Amino acid sequence: MYKLLVLTNPETAHGFRLAGVEVHEAASSDEARKKLGDFLNDDRSGIIAIDEDLMAHIGERLKNKIDRIYRPIVVPIPAKKKIIIGEERAEYIRSLIRRAVGFDIKLGG
């Protein structure tokens, strides 16, 4: 059976733990890069949800690997500090969906 893993910063880790998810903390981008690399090579990983701020600093090598593999699926978690309204919000959500499923979906309003 595949696992759902969450890789996030120490501040938001507690909320995911309360939801019963297996959480791994990364206090720095270097730590996140190492842990994400380990998760990508673990045959038990099914879905990896990673904090968007950490994802932004994982490096091109890991990003290319994520684009090439079919499993695990890596899904960025929006950063808590992002408060987006109006058209920017719709575009932001579209970009998240496009990264997750590989299709561009237009949201109706």
C-alpha positions in Angstrom: 0.0 0.0 0.0 1.3 3.5 -0.9 1.7 6.2 1.7 0.5 9.8 1.8 3.4 12.0 3.1 3.4 15.7 4.0 6.7 17.6 3.9 6.2 21.0 5.5 7.8 23.6 7.8 7.6 23.1 11.6 5.0 25.8 12.0 2.3 24.0 10.0 3.3 20.4 10.7 1.0 20.2 13.8 -2.1 20.9 11.8 -1.4 18.0 9.4 -0.6 15.7 12.3 -4.0 16.5 13.8 -5.5 15.3 10.5 -3.8 12.0 11.0 -1.3 12.4 8.1 2.3 11.2 8.2 4.2 14.5 8.5 7.9 15.2 8.0 9.3 18.6 9.0 12.0 20.5 7.1 13.3 23.7 8.7 15.5 24.6 5.6 15.4 24.1 1.9 18.5 21.8 2.1 16.7 19.6 4.6 13.6 19.5 2.4 15.6 18.7 -0.7 17.2 15.7 1.0 13.9 14.4 2.5 12.1 14.8 -0.8 14.8 12.9 -2.6 14.5 10.1 -0.1 10.7 10.0 -0.5 11.0 10.0 -4.3 13.2 6.9 -4.1 11.0 5.1 -1.6 8.7 2.5 -3.3 6.1 3.0 -0.6 5.5 6.7 -1.4 2.3 7.3 -3.3 1.5 11.0 -2.8 3.9 13.6 -1.4 2.4 16.9 -0.4 5.1 19.6 0.0 4.9 23.1 1.2 5.0 25.4 -1.8 7.8 27.6 -0.3 10.0 24.5 0.2 9.1 23.2 -3.3 10.4 26.5 -4.8 13.9 25.7 -3.5 14.3 22.0 -4.3 16.5 22.6 -7.4 16.2 21.7 -11.1 17.4 18.2 -10.7 14.6 17.1 -8.4 12.0 19.1 -10.3 13.1 17.3 -13.5 12.8 13.9 -11.7 9.3 14.8 -10.5 8.3 15.6 -14.0 9.6 12.3 -15.4 8.2 9.9 -12.9 4.6 8.7 -12.6 4.7 7.8 -8.9 4.9 9.3 -6.4 2.7 12.2 -7.3 4.1 15.4 -5.8 1.5 18.1 -4.9 2.5 21.5 -3.7 0.6 22.8 -0.7 -0.2 26.6 -0.9 1.8 28.7 1.5 -0.2 30.0 4.4 1.0 33.6 3.8 -0.5 33.8 0.3 -3.7 35.6 0.4 -4.9 36.0 -3.2 -8.1 37.6 -4.4 -10.0 38.0 -7.7 -8.5 37.0 -11.0 -5.1 36.3 -9.4 -6.7 33.7 -7.1 -8.4 31.9 -10.1 -5.1 31.9 -12.0 -3.3 30.6 -8.9 -5.8 27.8 -8.5 -5.5 26.9 -12.2 -1.8 26.7 -11.9 -2.1 24.3 -8.9 -4.5 22.1 -10.8 -2.3 22.2 -13.9 0.7 21.0 -11.9 -1.3 18.3 -10.1 -3.2 16.8 -13.1 -1.3 18.0 -16.1 -4.3 19.8 -17.7 -5.2 23.4 -17.9 -8.7 23.8 -16.5 -10.7 27.1 -16.8 -12.7 27.8 -13.7 -16.1 29.3 -14.3 -17.4 32.0 -12.0 
